[in-house]
Amino acid sequence: MPKAARISRSIPVSSASEDKESDSSQLVTVALFSGIGLLISLVAVILGIQGVWF
């Protein structure tokens, strides 16, 4: 009968404050990217630029 080998790896544990900082940093990046895209789209609509959408 074959025997299965168990391989375990230790996972480093980070503090909760580091996770929150990382999450908020990613949220800020996404918010900035979305805001810039929204601003560009709004300006294009207001100025009546038509060739951009197709």
MMTF fields as JSON, N, C-alpha, C and O atoms, coordinates in Angstrom:
{
  "mmtfVersion": "1.0.0",
  "mmtfProducer": "UNKNOWN",
  "numBonds": 215,
  "numAtoms": 216,
  "numGroups": 54,
  "numChains": 1,
  "numModels": 1,
  "chainsPerModel": [1],
  "groupsPerChain": [54],
  "chainIdList": ["A"],
  "bondAtomList": [4, 2, 8, 6, 12, 10, 16, 14, 20, 18, 24, 22, 28, 26, 32, 30, 36, 34, 40, 38, 44, 42, 48, 46, 52, 50, 56, 54, 60, 58, 64, 62, 68, 66, 72, 70, 76, 74, 80, 78, 84, 82, 88, 86, 92, 90, 96, 94, 100, 98, 104, 102, 108, 106, 112, 110, 116, 114, 120, 118, 124, 122, 128, 126, 132, 130, 136, 134, 140, 138, 144, 142, 148, 146, 152, 150, 156, 154, 160, 158, 164, 162, 168, 166, 172, 170, 176, 174, 180, 178, 184, 182, 188, 186, 192, 190, 196, 194, 200, 198, 204, 202, 208, 206, 212, 210],
  "bondOrderList": [1, 1, 1, 1, 1, 1, 1, 1, 1, 1, 1, 1, 1, 1, 1, 1, 1, 1, 1, 1, 1, 1, 1, 1, 1, 1, 1, 1, 1, 1, 1, 1, 1, 1, 1, 1, 1, 1, 1, 1, 1, 1, 1, 1, 1, 1, 1, 1, 1, 1, 1, 1, 1],
  "groupList": [{"groupName": "MET", "atomNameList": ["N", "CA", "C", "O"], "elementList": ["N", "C", "C", "O"], "formalChargeList": [0, 0, 0, 0], "bondAtomList": [1, 0, 2, 1, 3, 2], "bondOrderList": [1, 1, 2], "singleLetterCode": "M", "chemCompType": "L-PEPTIDE LINKING"}, {"groupName": "PRO", "atomNameList": ["N", "CA", "C", "O"], "elementList": ["N", "C", "C", "O"], "formalChargeList": [0, 0, 0, 0], "bondAtomList": [1, 0, 2, 1, 3, 2], "bondOrderList": [1, 1, 2], "singleLetterCode": "P", "chemCompType": "L-PEPTIDE LINKING"}, {"groupName": "LYS", "atomNameList": ["N", "CA", "C", "O"], "elementList": ["N", "C", "C", "O"], "formalChargeList": [0, 0, 0, 0], "bondAtomList": [1, 0, 2, 1, 3, 2], "bondOrderList": [1, 1, 2], "singleLetterCode": "K", "chemCompType": "L-PEPTIDE LINKING"}, {"groupName": "ALA", "atomNameList": ["N", "CA", "C", "O"], "elementList": ["N", "C", "C", "O"], "formalChargeList": [0, 0, 0, 0], "bondAtomList": [1, 0, 2, 1, 3, 2], "bondOrderList": [1, 1, 2], "singleLetterCode": "A", "chemCompType": "L-PEPTIDE LINKING"}, {"groupName": "ARG", "atomNameList": ["N", "CA", "C", "O"], "elementList": ["N", "C", "C", "O"], "formalChargeList": [0, 0, 0, 0], "bondAtomList": [1, 0, 2, 1, 3, 2], "bondOrderList": [1, 1, 2], "singleLetterCode": "R", "chemCompType": "L-PEPTIDE LINKING"}, {"groupName": "ILE", "atomNameList": ["N", "CA", "C", "O"], "elementList": ["N", "C", "C", "O"], "formalChargeList": [0, 0, 0, 0], "bondAtomList": [1, 0, 2, 1, 3, 2], "bondOrderList": [1, 1, 2], "singleLetterCode": "I", "chemCompType": "L-PEPTIDE LINKING"}, {"groupName": "SER", "atomNameList": ["N", "CA", "C", "O"], "elementList": ["N", "C", "C", "O"], "formalChargeList": [0, 0, 0, 0], "bondAtomList": [1, 0, 2, 1, 3, 2], "bondOrderList": [1, 1, 2], "singleLetterCode": "S", "chemCompType": "L-PEPTIDE LINKING"}, {"groupName": "VAL", "atomNameList": ["N", "CA", "C", "O"], "elementList": ["N", "C", "C", "O"], "formalChargeList": [0, 0, 0, 0], "bondAtomList": [1, 0, 2, 1, 3, 2], "bondOrderList": [1, 1, 2], "singleLetterCode": "V", "chemCompType": "L-PEPTIDE LINKING"}, {"groupName": "GLU", "atomNameList": ["N", "CA", "C", "O"], "elementList": ["N", "C", "C", "O"], "formalChargeList": [0, 0, 0, 0], "bondAtomList": [1, 0, 2, 1, 3, 2], "bondOrderList": [1, 1, 2], "singleLetterCode": "E", "chemCompType": "L-PEPTIDE LINKING"}, {"groupName": "ASP", "atomNameList": ["N", "CA", "C", "O"], "elementList": ["N", "C", "C", "O"], "formalChargeList": [0, 0, 0, 0], "bondAtomList": [1, 0, 2, 1, 3, 2], "bondOrderList": [1, 1, 2], "singleLetterCode": "D", "chemCompType": "L-PEPTIDE LINKING"}, {"groupName": "GLN", "atomNameList": ["N", "CA", "C", "O"], "elementList": ["N", "C", "C", "O"], "formalChargeList": [0, 0, 0, 0], "bondAtomList": [1, 0, 2, 1, 3, 2], "bondOrderList": [1, 1, 2], "singleLetterCode": "Q", "chemCompType": "L-PEPTIDE LINKING"}, {"groupName": "LEU", "atomNameList": ["N", "CA", "C", "O"], "elementList": ["N", "C", "C", "O"], "formalChargeList": [0, 0, 0, 0], "bondAtomList": [1, 0, 2, 1, 3, 2], "bondOrderList": [1, 1, 2], "singleLetterCode": "L", "chemCompType": "L-PEPTIDE LINKING"}, {"groupName": "THR", "atomNameList": ["N", "CA", "C", "O"], "elementList": ["N", "C", "C", "O"], "formalChargeList": [0, 0, 0, 0], "bondAtomList": [1, 0, 2, 1, 3, 2], "bondOrderList": [1, 1, 2], "singleLetterCode": "T", "chemCompType": "L-PEPTIDE LINKING"}, {"groupName": "PHE", "atomNameList": ["N", "CA", "C", "O"], "elementList": ["N", "C", "C", "O"], "formalChargeList": [0, 0, 0, 0], "bondAtomList": [1, 0, 2, 1, 3, 2], "bondOrderList": [1, 1, 2], "singleLetterCode": "F", "chemCompType": "L-PEPTIDE LINKING"}, {"groupName": "GLY", "atomNameList": ["N", "CA", "C", "O"], "elementList": ["N", "C", "C", "O"], "formalChargeList": [0, 0, 0, 0], "bondAtomList": [1, 0, 2, 1, 3, 2], "bondOrderList": [1, 1, 2], "singleLetterCode": "G", "chemCompType": "PEPTIDE LINKING"}, {"groupName": "TRP", "atomNameList": ["N", "CA", "C", "O"], "elementList": ["N", "C", "C", "O"], "formalChargeList": [0, 0, 0, 0], "bondAtomList": [1, 0, 2, 1, 3, 2], "bondOrderList": [1, 1, 2], "singleLetterCode": "W", "chemCompType": "L-PEPTIDE LINKING"}],
  "groupTypeList": [0, 1, 2, 3, 3, 4, 5, 6, 4, 6, 5, 1, 7, 6, 6, 3, 6, 8, 9, 2, 8, 6, 9, 6, 6, 10, 11, 7, 12, 7, 3, 11, 13, 6, 14, 5, 14, 11, 11, 5, 6, 11, 7, 3, 7, 5, 11, 14, 5, 10, 14, 7, 15, 13],
  "groupIdList": [1, 2, 3, 4, 5, 6, 7, 8, 9, 10, 11, 12, 13, 14, 15, 16, 17, 18, 19, 20, 21, 22, 23, 24, 25, 26, 27, 28, 29, 30, 31, 32, 33, 34, 35, 36, 37, 38, 39, 40, 41, 42, 43, 44, 45, 46, 47, 48, 49, 50, 51, 52, 53, 54],
  "secStructList": [7, 7, 7, 7, 7, 7, 7, 7, 7, 7, 7, 7, 7, 7, 7, 2, 2, 2, 2, 2, 2, 2, 2, 2, 2, 2, 2, 2, 2, 2, 2, 2, 2, 2, 2, 2, 2, 2, 2, 2, 2, 2, 2, 2, 2, 2, 2, 6, 7, 7, 6, 6, 7, 7],
  "xCoordList": [0.85, 0.0, 0.908, 1.804, 0.682, 1.54, 1.25, 0.121, 2.288, 2.154, 2.219, 3.034, 1.358, 1.336, 2.286, 2.345, 3.016, 3.928, 3.205, 2.523, 3.363, 2.769, 3.855, 4.88, 3.605, 4.546, 3.834, 2.806, 4.391, 3.764, 4.715, 5.935, 4.13, 4.897, 4.437, 3.241, 5.369, 4.961, 4.595, 5.314, 3.48, 2.995, 3.264, 2.83, 3.986, 4.256, 2.965, 2.118, 2.849, 1.656, 1.968, 2.925, 1.151, 1.346, 0.299, -0.75, 0.6, -0.339, -1.524, -1.437, -2.611, -3.842, -3.665, -4.286, -2.842, -2.657, -1.962, -2.274, -1.024, -0.35, -1.328, -1.259, -2.237, -3.234, -4.168, -4.521, -4.567, -5.461, -4.778, -5.402, -3.497, -2.751, -2.634, -2.769, -2.387, -2.269, -3.599, -3.635, -4.694, -6.019, -6.372, -6.91, -6.077, -6.411, -5.536, -5.981, -4.303, -3.422, -3.957, -3.942, -4.424, -4.994, -6.286, -6.561, -7.076, -8.328, -8.059, -8.771, -7.05, -6.694, -6.253, -6.624, -5.477, -5.016, -6.185, -6.25, -7.097, -8.271, -9.155, -9.665, -9.339, -10.173, -9.572, -10.301, -8.265, -7.619, -7.748, -8.07, -7.499, -7.601, -9.022, -9.212, -10.006, -11.41, -11.797, -12.497, -11.347, -11.662, -11.075, -11.733, -9.85, -9.224, -9.968, -10.204, -10.336, -11.105, -12.459, -12.897, -13.12, -14.414, -14.272, -15.106, -13.238, -13.006, -12.737, -13.271, -11.928, -11.646, -12.92, -13.169, -13.729, -14.988, -15.938, -16.599, -16.014, -16.898, -16.473, -17.316, -15.192, -14.675, -14.962, -15.345, -14.783, -15.044, -16.514, -16.834, -17.411, -18.847, -19.222, -19.984, -18.699, -19.014, -18.514, -19.206, -17.32, -16.759, -17.344, -17.11, -18.091, -18.731, -17.789, -18.017, -16.749, -15.808, -16.494, -16.941, -16.574, -17.343, -16.481, -16.902, -15.326, -14.514, -13.876, -13.364, -13.897, -13.22, -13.971, -13.344, -15.27, -16.079, -16.134, -16.535, -15.742, -15.875, -14.543, -14.475],
  "yCoordList": [-1.168, 0.0, 1.248, 1.352, 2.213, 3.401, 4.356, 4.474, 5.008, 5.978, 7.384, 7.665, 8.26, 9.65, 10.474, 10.315, 11.344, 12.227, 13.532, 14.103, 13.979, 15.26, 16.318, 16.197, 17.345, 18.454, 19.689, 20.107, 20.257, 21.456, 22.627, 22.484, 23.774, 24.989, 26.005, 26.131, 26.719, 27.75, 29.008, 29.427, 29.592, 30.792, 31.969, 31.968, 32.981, 34.127, 34.878, 35.111, 35.238, 35.938, 37.427, 37.841, 38.223, 39.674, 40.282, 39.69, 41.443, 42.092, 42.653, 42.873, 42.88, 43.373, 44.79, 45.154, 45.595, 46.98, 47.033, 47.9, 46.122, 46.081, 45.699, 46.239, 44.779, 44.374, 45.527, 45.725, 46.284, 47.416, 48.494, 49.092, 48.748, 49.738, 49.3, 50.122, 48.032, 47.506, 47.618, 47.999, 47.291, 47.373, 48.809, 49.069, 49.742, 51.139, 51.698, 52.552, 51.231, 51.67, 51.211, 51.97, 49.976, 49.465, 50.193, 50.455, 50.523, 51.239, 52.636, 53.098, 53.308, 54.642, 54.566, 55.425, 53.563, 53.404, 53.19, 53.818, 52.326, 52.057, 53.297, 53.607, 54.003, 55.204, 56.289, 56.949, 56.481, 57.469, 57.105, 57.957, 55.851, 55.393, 55.577, 56.046, 55.218, 55.359, 56.829, 57.207, 57.644, 59.07, 59.756, 60.594, 59.413, 60.001, 59.577, 60.401, 58.309, 57.842, 58.515, 58.873, 58.689, 59.366, 60.82, 61.328, 61.492, 62.883, 63.023, 63.93, 62.148, 62.184, 61.946, 62.63, 60.977, 60.697, 61.883, 62.213, 62.52, 63.671, 64.835, 65.475, 65.108, 66.176, 65.868, 66.764, 64.618, 64.24, 64.419, 64.871, 64.077, 64.232, 65.716, 66.131, 66.503, 67.924, 68.637, 69.499, 68.278, 68.926, 68.363, 68.918, 67.286, 66.728, 65.952, 65.878, 65.381, 64.58, 63.264, 62.523, 62.98, 61.81, 60.649, 59.499, 60.89, 59.826, 58.909, 57.847, 59.292, 58.536, 57.261, 56.279, 57.249, 56.159, 54.944, 53.871, 55.073, 53.949, 53.521, 52.585],
  "zCoordList": [0.0, 0.0, 0.0, 0.839, -0.949, -1.006, 0.163, 0.638, 0.589, 1.672, 1.088, 0.209, 1.583, 1.125, 1.987, 3.206, 1.331, 2.057, 2.372, 1.521, 3.579, 3.965, 3.954, 4.624, 3.184, 3.104, 3.624, 3.09, 4.66, 5.216, 5.06, 5.145, 4.831, 4.658, 5.689, 5.951, 6.264, 7.206, 6.428, 5.521, 6.795, 6.135, 7.061, 8.212, 6.557, 7.427, 7.755, 6.893, 9.0, 9.461, 9.536, 10.19, 8.859, 8.905, 9.826, 10.08, 10.305, 11.221, 10.447, 9.238, 11.135, 10.511, 9.992, 8.993, 10.636, 10.186, 8.835, 8.019, 8.582, 7.282, 6.185, 5.081, 6.471, 5.49, 5.155, 3.992, 6.159, 5.931, 5.104, 4.228, 5.375, 4.608, 3.157, 2.25, 2.929, 1.58, 0.849, -0.322, 1.53, 0.924, 0.575, -0.501, 1.468, 1.191, 0.082, -0.685, -0.011, -1.088, -2.438, -3.407, -2.5, -3.739, -4.07, -5.242, -3.074, -3.3, -3.847, -4.74, -3.327, -3.812, -5.268, -6.067, -5.621, -6.999, -7.943, -9.0, -7.582, -8.423, -8.524, -9.6, -7.418, -7.424, -8.316, -9.056, -8.256, -9.113, -10.587, -11.415, -10.909, -12.291, -12.814, -13.936, -12.021, -12.425, -12.56, -13.5, -11.631, -11.676, -12.895, -13.511, -13.248, -14.43, -15.692, -16.575, -15.786, -16.934, -17.035, -18.128, -15.91, -15.892, -16.315, -17.066, -15.85, -16.214, -17.715, -18.353, -18.275, -19.714, -20.514, -21.508, -20.084, -20.774, -20.695, -21.68, -19.548, -19.37, -20.261, -20.89, -20.317, -21.167, -22.631, -23.383, -23.048, -24.438, -24.78, -25.879, -23.872, -24.124, -24.174, -25.047, -23.257, -23.219, -24.483, -25.024, -24.949, -26.136, -27.437, -28.51, -27.349, -28.531, -29.433, -30.641, -28.882, -29.68, -30.044, -29.168, -31.36, -31.786, -32.272, -32.144, -32.808, -33.381, -32.353, -32.708, -31.112, -30.073, -29.706, -29.31, -29.824, -29.286, -30.192, -29.741, -31.462, -32.389, -32.936, -33.733]
}
